[in-house]
Amino acid sequence: MLEDLSQYILDIAENSAKAKAKKVLIELAVDNRNKSIVLRVSDDGWGMDEEFLRKVEDPFTTTRKERKVGLGIPFLKQAALACEGFFDIKSKKGEGTVIEAGFRKDHIDCPPLGDVAATIATLIMGWPECRWIFRYSVDGNSFILDLDDLLDHLGDRELLKSPKVVLWIKDYIQENIDLLNQKKGGEDIA
């Protein structure tokens, strides 16, 4: 299994980019009342036919040529179910894929969030041609980063290859995550 949710986000979102998605929406929702974390990644990439979709949770099913195992989806499912959560995947050939995993936040096996801001910044730098939308919410309060909105200010997609710009994006995301996670009563809420 992977160490934290940011690594699952990276793996699943990279699958979306490799499936030629033009738009990828990554949603991470923390609900402290219900003690849950829900990760949802949806894209408009190639999608999967019904036969491949039935097999995709098997680690020996992959589209990769360099190795014959694909562990991202099986590991994500295993991690979610290990902490009394859920896993769901829907896909349609030519339309895209939606993967959703829920975690019981207070379960001992629930993975930590990890460096989500660095992960999103890495995805933007790695696939600047893709429209990345990241939504992070805590108890109904949300922060949304839409790459198209960012590009309205930057003016040039080529700037997304600049380490300085990507570091600024990472810091901007982290600041907003921190604002939503601000301490209440001496405890981190996310």
C-alpha distance (Angstrom), angle and dihedral (degrees) to the residues before:
residue distance angle dihedral
M1 . . .
L2 3.77 . .
E3 3.80 122.3 .
D4 3.80 101.5 -120.0
L5 3.80 145.1 -1.3
S6 3.80 93.4 -96.0
Q7 3.81 89.0 64.1
Y8 3.81 90.8 51.6
I9 3.80 89.2 49.1
L10 3.81 90.5 51.9
D11 3.80 93.3 48.9
I12 3.81 96.7 45.9
A13 3.82 94.9 41.3
E14 3.81 91.2 48.9
N15 3.81 87.2 55.4
S16 3.81 87.5 55.5
A17 3.80 92.6 50.2
K18 3.80 91.7 47.1
A19 3.82 88.2 51.4
K20 3.82 86.8 62.1
A21 3.79 95.5 -108.6
K22 3.78 113.1 175.7
K23 3.81 91.0 -163.1
V24 3.81 129.4 30.8
L25 3.80 122.4 -176.4
I26 3.81 115.9 -161.2
E27 3.80 115.0 -170.2
L28 3.78 125.2 -175.5
A29 3.80 114.8 -178.7
V30 3.80 124.8 -174.9
D31 3.80 116.8 -165.1
N32 3.78 110.5 -173.7
R33 3.80 95.6 -176.7
N34 3.80 91.9 56.6
K35 3.81 91.5 32.9
S36 3.79 92.3 -128.6
I37 3.77 141.0 133.3
V38 3.80 119.5 -161.0
L39 3.80 123.2 -166.3
R40 3.79 118.1 -166.2
V41 3.80 126.6 178.0
S42 3.80 118.0 -176.8
D43 3.78 128.7 176.0
D44 3.79 143.7 172.3
G45 3.81 94.2 -132.9
W46 3.79 129.8 126.0
G47 3.78 94.5 -61.6
M48 3.79 124.1 -155.9
D49 3.76 132.5 -89.3
E50 3.81 118.2 -121.0
E51 3.81 93.9 -99.9
F52 3.81 94.9 53.3
L53 3.81 91.0 41.7
R54 3.82 90.1 57.6
K55 3.81 90.2 53.4
V56 3.82 101.1 38.5
E57 3.82 94.3 93.1
D58 3.82 89.2 61.2
P59 3.83 110.3 93.5
F60 3.81 90.1 -139.8
T61 3.80 91.9 61.7
T62 3.79 113.4 87.5
T63 3.79 141.3 136.8
R64 3.81 91.1 -141.1
K65 3.77 119.7 117.2
E66 3.82 97.2 -164.4
R67 3.82 95.0 63.1
K68 3.77 136.5 8.8
V69 3.79 99.8 -128.6
G70 3.79 131.9 75.2
L71 3.78 112.1 -168.5
G72 3.81 104.6 169.0
I73 3.79 100.0 87.5
P74 3.83 95.7 36.6
F75 3.83 90.9 48.3
L76 3.82 92.5 47.4
K77 3.80 90.7 50.9
Q78 3.81 91.6 47.1
A79 3.82 92.2 48.6
A80 3.81 92.6 50.0
L81 3.79 94.7 47.2
A82 3.83 92.1 44.3
C83 3.80 89.5 65.2
E84 3.80 96.4 44.2
G85 3.79 92.8 -96.6
F86 3.78 132.2 123.4
F87 3.78 140.9 -110.6
D88 3.79 130.0 -154.5
I89 3.77 134.1 171.5
K90 3.78 127.7 -173.2
S91 3.76 125.6 178.8
K92 3.77 140.3 163.5
K93 3.78 124.1 -164.8
G94 3.79 109.8 -107.0
E95 3.82 94.0 9.9
G96 3.79 107.9 66.3
T97 3.77 144.2 -111.0
V98 3.80 137.9 -82.0
I99 3.81 119.8 -160.6
E100 3.79 119.9 -174.8
A101 3.79 128.4 -178.9
G102 3.77 127.4 178.2
F103 3.79 126.8 -160.6
R104 3.79 132.0 -166.5
K105 3.79 98.8 -123.4
D106 3.80 96.8 -150.8
H107 3.81 94.6 49.1
I108 3.80 114.5 113.7
D109 3.83 90.6 -128.1
C110 3.81 95.6 51.7
P111 3.81 107.6 120.1
P112 3.82 117.9 -126.7
L113 3.81 119.0 -109.4
G114 3.81 94.1 -110.3
D115 3.80 123.1 -167.5
V116 3.79 98.4 -28.9
A117 3.82 93.5 163.3
A118 3.82 92.6 56.2
T119 3.80 90.0 46.4
I120 3.81 93.7 53.8
A121 3.82 91.1 45.1
T122 3.82 89.8 50.0
L123 3.81 91.4 51.9
I124 3.81 91.0 49.9
M125 3.81 92.1 49.8
G126 3.80 93.4 43.9
W127 3.80 96.0 48.3
P128 3.82 106.8 22.5
E129 3.81 91.5 161.4
C130 3.81 91.1 65.4
R131 3.80 122.1 85.5
W132 3.80 103.1 -123.1
I133 3.78 118.1 -164.5
F134 3.79 117.9 -174.7
R135 3.78 122.2 -171.2
Y136 3.79 120.4 -174.8
S137 3.77 119.1 -178.7
V138 3.78 136.0 178.7
D139 3.80 118.3 -168.1
G140 3.80 92.3 -22.4
N141 3.83 97.0 -46.7
S142 3.80 111.2 114.9
F143 3.77 144.5 -164.5
I144 3.80 117.9 -162.0
L145 3.78 126.3 -166.7
D146 3.80 112.5 -169.3
L147 3.79 113.2 -175.3
D148 3.81 90.7 -148.1
D149 3.82 89.9 59.4
L150 3.79 89.9 48.7
L151 3.80 90.8 50.1
D152 3.81 89.8 53.6
H153 3.82 86.0 64.6
L154 3.80 98.2 36.8
G155 3.77 94.7 44.9
D156 3.81 95.7 -158.3
R157 3.80 128.2 66.9
E158 3.83 89.1 -154.6
L159 3.81 88.6 70.8
L160 3.82 87.5 70.0
K161 3.80 86.9 74.9
S162 3.80 91.4 60.4
P163 3.82 113.6 102.0
K164 3.83 89.9 -145.0
V165 3.80 92.3 55.4
V166 3.80 92.9 45.0
L167 3.81 90.7 48.9
W168 3.81 88.9 51.6
I169 3.84 89.8 50.3
K170 3.81 90.6 49.6
D171 3.81 91.7 49.6
Y172 3.82 91.4 46.5
I173 3.80 91.4 52.4
Q174 3.81 92.2 45.6
E175 3.81 92.7 50.0
N176 3.79 90.3 53.8
I177 3.80 93.2 45.3
D178 3.81 88.6 50.6
L179 3.81 91.2 50.1
L180 3.80 90.6 54.6
N181 3.80 91.7 44.3
Q182 3.79 94.4 48.4
K183 3.74 113.8 145.7
K184 3.77 121.0 -91.2
G185 3.78 117.7 -168.6
G186 3.79 91.7 -10.5
E187 3.82 95.6 -56.3
D188 3.77 131.0 104.5
I189 3.77 105.7 -118.6
A190 3.79 96.3 -151.4
